[in-house]
Amino acid sequence: MKGIITKSTGSWYYVKIDNSSEIIPCRVRGKFRLQNYNTTNPVAVGDYVEIFVEGNKKEKTGIITNIYDRKNAILRRATKSGATYQIIATNLDGALLMITPHHPYTPMGFVDRFIVLAEAYNVDVNLIFHKCDLYNENDEYFNTLYNIYNQIGYKIFLTSIITNNGIEELKNYIKDKTFLLAGQSGVGKSSLINKLDSSIQIKTQELSDKYKKGRHTTTFAEMHFLCNGGDIIDTPGIKEFGIPKFEKWELGHWFREFKPFISKCKYNNCTHVNEPECAVISAVESGAINPLRYKNYLNILLEDLN
């Protein structure tokens, strides 16, 4: 039987059978763990698999016997010092990164790390500025983030579950596609999914009053099927993304505003730090590249790729 992984708990993988609403809990054959020794999880939500069904009609379980080729996947480094990777999700049409400038605060460095992960694995990124009912025209941090990413060319949604702002636009954009939904704890991922489809009721919690930080409500990655078409893979709130070990010269290619200048650098493997005749550095100095984005580029280069 063929199906798609809709939920992963680490030991069990829940498979929705093709052309059916049936979901069967499955385990993975040992050979897949051996073949995927450099990842913490051999299969992930979004994977298409074949399974062998065991048990009776009331208590069916299965064994995953084959994993089909992926069109893409987003991975992150499981530990900062280790070489092990975690597959976040696979076979995506795009990713939605939820940002809240306040309540809780989303650092720009977090945004750029996620963008690098997605761009590196050929997944288009879209940004959701959530809780927009809390912003006003004098909100300096929101205006800074919005202007930077809008100018670069990222698609941006402004959403609120209080005012319903942006909800219909987002529904139409997701229709008949599969998107990963990511963000820090407390940005409102679960609440937004509940708003997109009232038949889905994911447990939510308020922010911690004392620390204004989000509380984890989603424990495992899970795919939700929206009634008007489209799938969203909800992920646990993530504090930070460990960047896989790319070559240093590759990193600039995942900052899309760098691309027009990279070919003009003197050296093909320029890292845009202190090389002579670096067109990217010149673009930063002239204002063609935003210095905040360049600062985040340097932080990733020095902290994650050293």
QUICORTA-V302845 format. One record per residue. N is the residue number from 1. RES is the residue in one small letter. SS is DSSP state (helix for helix, strand for strand, loop for the rest). OMEGA is omega in whole degrees, 0 to 359 (NA if undefined). D_FIRST is the distance of its C-alpha to the first C-alpha in Angstrom with 1 decimal. Layout:
N/RES/SS/OMEGA/D_FIRST, N/RES/SS/OMEGA/D_FIRST
//
This chain:
1/m/loop/181/0.0, 2/k/strand/178/3.8, 3/g/strand/181/6.8, 4/i/strand/177/10.4, 5/i/strand/180/12.6, 6/t/strand/180/15.2, 7/k/strand/178/17.4, 8/s/strand/176/18.5, 9/t/loop/182/21.1, 10/g/loop/179/21.7, 11/s/loop/178/20.2, 12/w/loop/177/17.2, 13/y/strand/184/14.6, 14/y/strand/187/13.3, 15/v/strand/174/10.0, 16/k/strand/184/10.1, 17/i/strand/180/7.1, 18/d/loop/177/8.0, 19/n/loop/181/10.8, 20/s/loop/174/11.1, 21/s/loop/183/13.4, 22/e/loop/177/11.5, 23/i/strand/185/11.6, 24/i/strand/175/10.7, 25/p/strand/185/13.1, 26/c/strand/171/12.0, 27/r/strand/183/14.3, 28/v/strand/175/14.7, 29/r/loop/182/15.5, 30/g/helix/184/19.2, 31/k/helix/179/19.1, 32/f/helix/177/17.9, 33/r/helix/179/20.9, 34/l/helix/181/23.2, 35/q/helix/182/22.1, 36/n/loop/186/22.6, 37/y/loop/182/25.8, 38/n/loop/175/27.6, 39/t/strand/179/25.4, 40/t/loop/181/25.2, 41/n/loop/182/21.5, 42/p/loop/176/19.1, 43/v/loop/184/16.6, 44/a/loop/177/17.7, 45/v/loop/183/17.2, 46/g/loop/179/16.1, 47/d/loop/171/13.9, 48/y/strand/187/10.8, 49/v/strand/167/8.4, 50/e/strand/181/5.5, 51/i/strand/171/5.4, 52/f/strand/186/6.7, 53/v/strand/178/7.8, 54/e/strand/176/11.6, 55/g/loop/182/14.5, 56/n/loop/184/15.5, 57/k/loop/183/14.9, 58/k/loop/185/17.5, 59/e/loop/179/16.5, 60/k/loop/167/12.8, 61/t/strand/182/12.2, 62/g/strand/174/9.7, 63/i/strand/177/10.5, 64/i/strand/185/9.7, 65/t/strand/181/9.8, 66/n/strand/176/10.2, 67/i/strand/181/12.0, 68/y/loop/179/12.7, 69/d/loop/180/16.4, 70/r/loop/173/18.1, 71/k/loop/174/20.7, 72/n/loop/177/22.7, 73/a/strand/172/23.0, 74/i/strand/179/25.9, 75/l/strand/170/27.1, 76/r/strand/177/30.2, 77/r/strand/185/32.2, 78/a/loop/176/31.5, 79/t/loop/184/35.2, 80/k/loop/184/38.2, 81/s/loop/186/39.4, 82/g/loop/179/36.2, 83/a/loop/182/34.0, 84/t/loop/182/30.7, 85/y/strand/174/28.6, 86/q/strand/175/26.3, 87/i/strand/182/23.5, 88/i/strand/180/24.1, 89/a/strand/183/21.4, 90/t/strand/174/19.7, 91/n/loop/185/19.1, 92/l/loop/169/22.1, 93/d/loop/179/24.3, 94/g/strand/178/27.1, 95/a/strand/176/28.5, 96/l/strand/178/30.8, 97/l/strand/180/33.4, 98/m/strand/183/35.3, 99/i/strand/170/39.0, 100/t/loop/179/41.7, 101/p/loop/179/45.2, 102/h/loop/173/46.3, 103/h/loop/358/45.0, 104/p/loop/179/43.4, 105/y/loop/176/44.7, 106/t/loop/180/42.3, 107/p/loop/178/43.9, 108/m/helix/178/43.9, 109/g/helix/177/43.0, 110/f/helix/180/39.7, 111/v/helix/184/39.0, 112/d/helix/175/39.8, 113/r/helix/178/37.7, 114/f/helix/179/34.6, 115/i/helix/178/35.5, 116/v/helix/180/35.9, 117/l/helix/183/32.4, 118/a/helix/182/30.8, 119/e/helix/181/33.0, 120/a/helix/181/32.6, 121/y/loop/172/28.8, 122/n/loop/176/29.2, 123/v/loop/179/28.3, 124/d/loop/181/30.9, 125/v/strand/172/32.6, 126/n/strand/184/34.0, 127/l/strand/175/36.4, 128/i/strand/171/36.8, 129/f/strand/187/40.2, 130/h/loop/183/39.5, 131/k/loop/184/42.2, 132/c/helix/175/44.3, 133/d/helix/180/46.5, 134/l/helix/182/48.0, 135/y/loop/169/49.2, 136/n/loop/187/52.4, 137/e/loop/180/54.1, 138/n/loop/181/56.0, 139/d/loop/188/52.9, 140/e/helix/183/53.6, 141/y/helix/177/50.4, 142/f/helix/181/48.1, 143/n/helix/179/50.2, 144/t/helix/181/50.1, 145/l/helix/183/46.3, 146/y/helix/183/45.8, 147/n/helix/180/48.4, 148/i/helix/186/47.1, 149/y/helix/175/43.5, 150/n/helix/180/44.4, 151/q/helix/179/46.8, 152/i/helix/177/44.3, 153/g/loop/177/42.0, 154/y/loop/176/39.2, 155/k/strand/185/37.9, 156/i/strand/173/39.1, 157/f/strand/172/38.4, 158/l/strand/187/40.9, 159/t/loop/174/39.3, 160/s/loop/176/40.6, 161/i/loop/178/39.1, 162/i/loop/183/42.7, 163/t/loop/185/43.8, 164/n/loop/179/40.5, 165/n/loop/174/41.6, 166/g/loop/186/38.9, 167/i/helix/181/36.1, 168/e/helix/178/35.7, 169/e/helix/180/36.0, 170/l/helix/177/33.2, 171/k/helix/182/31.0, 172/n/helix/181/31.6, 173/y/helix/183/31.0, 174/i/helix/189/27.6, 175/k/loop/176/26.4, 176/d/loop/178/23.2, 177/k/loop/179/23.1, 178/t/strand/181/21.7, 179/f/strand/169/24.6, 180/l/strand/175/25.2, 181/l/strand/185/28.0, 182/a/strand/179/30.3, 183/g/loop/179/33.8, 184/q/loop/177/36.0, 185/s/loop/175/36.1, 186/g/loop/181/37.9, 187/v/loop/175/37.5, 188/g/loop/180/35.7, 189/k/helix/182/32.1, 190/s/helix/179/30.8, 191/s/helix/179/33.7, 192/l/helix/178/33.0, 193/i/helix/177/29.3, 194/n/helix/181/30.6, 195/k/helix/180/33.1, 196/l/helix/180/30.7, 197/d/loop/185/28.8, 198/s/loop/179/30.7, 199/s/loop/177/27.6, 200/i/loop/181/26.7, 201/q/loop/178/29.0, 202/i/loop/179/28.7, 203/k/loop/178/31.5, 204/t/loop/177/34.4, 205/q/loop/176/37.6, 206/e/loop/174/41.0, 207/l/loop/174/42.4, 208/s/loop/181/44.5, 209/d/loop/185/48.0, 210/k/loop/187/49.7, 211/y/loop/181/47.9, 212/k/loop/179/46.3, 213/k/loop/181/43.1, 214/g/loop/174/39.5, 215/r/loop/179/37.7, 216/h/loop/173/34.1, 217/t/loop/176/32.1, 218/t/loop/184/28.6, 219/t/loop/182/27.7, 220/f/loop/174/24.2, 221/a/loop/181/22.7, 222/e/strand/178/20.7, 223/m/strand/177/19.3, 224/h/strand/181/21.0, 225/f/strand/183/20.2, 226/l/loop/187/23.6, 227/c/loop/180/24.4, 228/n/loop/179/26.3, 229/g/loop/181/23.5, 230/g/loop/181/22.7, 231/d/strand/175/21.2, 232/i/strand/174/23.3, 233/i/strand/180/22.4, 234/d/strand/182/25.2, 235/t/loop/175/26.4, 236/p/loop/176/28.9, 237/g/loop/186/32.5, 238/i/loop/180/33.5, 239/k/loop/180/37.1, 240/e/loop/179/36.9, 241/f/loop/173/34.8, 242/g/strand/183/35.4, 243/i/loop/173/35.5, 244/p/loop/185/33.8, 245/k/loop/172/36.5, 246/f/loop/166/37.2, 247/e/loop/185/40.3, 248/k/helix/183/43.1, 249/w/helix/181/43.9, 250/e/helix/190/40.3, 251/l/helix/182/40.6, 252/g/helix/181/42.9, 253/h/helix/180/40.4, 254/w/helix/170/38.3, 255/f/loop/195/41.4, 256/r/helix/179/41.3, 257/e/helix/176/45.0, 258/f/helix/193/45.9, 259/k/helix/180/44.4, 260/p/helix/185/47.4, 261/f/helix/185/49.7, 262/i/helix/182/47.7, 263/s/loop/181/48.6, 264/k/loop/177/52.3, 265/c/loop/182/52.4, 266/k/loop/184/54.6, 267/y/loop/180/52.0, 268/n/loop/181/48.5, 269/n/loop/181/47.3, 270/c/loop/177/49.3, 271/t/loop/174/48.1, 272/h/loop/179/50.4, 273/v/loop/180/52.2, 274/n/loop/179/55.6, 275/e/loop/177/55.4, 276/p/loop/178/58.3, 277/e/loop/177/57.8, 278/c/loop/183/54.5, 279/a/helix/179/53.8, 280/v/helix/178/51.4, 281/i/helix/178/54.2, 282/s/helix/180/56.6, 283/a/helix/176/54.3, 284/v/helix/182/54.1, 285/e/helix/181/57.9, 286/s/helix/181/58.4, 287/g/loop/179/56.0, 288/a/loop/174/53.5, 289/i/loop/182/50.9, 290/n/loop/182/50.9, 291/p/helix/178/52.4, 292/l/helix/177/50.0, 293/r/helix/179/47.0, 294/y/helix/177/48.8, 295/k/helix/179/49.6, 296/n/helix/175/45.9, 297/y/helix/180/45.1, 298/l/helix/179/47.8, 299/n/helix/179/46.5, 300/i/helix/181/42.9, 301/l/helix/186/44.5, 302/l/helix/184/46.8, 303/e/helix/188/44.8, 304/d/helix/188/41.2, 305/l/loop/176/41.8, 306/n/loop/NA/44.8
//
